[in-house]
Amino acid sequence: MRISISAGTLFIFPLKKVFTMAKEAGFDAVELVINEEFQRVNSRRLIKDLAQILPIISIHAPFMQLDGWGGPVDSLKRCVEIAGDCGIGLVNFHPPSWMEMELSYWRWLYRIQDFQKEIGGNQVALTLENMPWTGKYRINGYILSDTQKMIEFLLERNLYLTFDCTHMGSGRANFINDFYLCYNSGRIRNIHFSDYGHGRQHLLPGHGILPLTRFLNHLRNTAYNETLTLELSPHEFPKGEQIIIESLKEILGYLRRETAKVIPEPRIQSISRP
């Protein structure tokens, strides 16, 4: 299992600093979130420069309007083209928001019959991310918020899943049954890992109410061999670059320890003398 870190975890820093800190902390790779630094630049050149520091294992399509990137459909297609050109195997994206009336995006999503073929060109894996319940009344403002309906959509349209722990946990704190529903579908290609509690998302492990260690132990006992991505809020960390790096090292150690496969010791059979 590869353990990466979302660039959003450190978005208060410039991207080159994010990659340098992630490398020093010991992560295998980075999930690159397309942000404001990708406006009015040569995106492929920037990505190749960043990948010299630490490999980019996935791209997160922009979830905000960026100059020159168009709406959610155009920006997703552009991310897939760039990923293909730069040898990045996965692009993650958010579903349409019914609350924000993303109707044209919604209609486009349901027109696609095979995402891996029609959008990914069978070269880049497309993953949809499950989204959170928020606000006073705990409303999920996105389509496909029901786990079973989302799974059916993924299977029907040949679309993969990025399973987000804090998003699923915002709707039901004991989210492990939902994880197994998703896992048994064979659709999970990436996991966003963080805690949730009291209306706050992307908390440090242990700062919320989710059974994360139990989740990691369950994950260890599956055949999952894709990517686990740490996705935290940068506001969770104390100030100071080196302190943040040390905190990330500690969390990474925890992730590796709790997901490590236990290899049983060989049994020593006694040999009787003739």
Secondary structure, DSSP 8 states (H G I E B T S, - for coil): -EEEEEGGGGTTS-HHHHHHHHHHHT-SEEEEE--GGGTTS-HHHHHHHHHTTS-EEEEE--SS--TTT-SHHHHHHHHHHHHHHHT--EEEE---BTTTT-HHHHHHHHH-S-HHHHTSTTTSEEEEE----BTTTTB--BS--SHHHHHHHHHHHT-EEEEEHHHHHTT-S--HHHHHHHHHTT-EEEEEE-EEETTEEEE-TTSSS--HHHHHHHHHTS---SEEEE---GGGS-SSHHHHHHHHHHHHHHHHHHH---------------
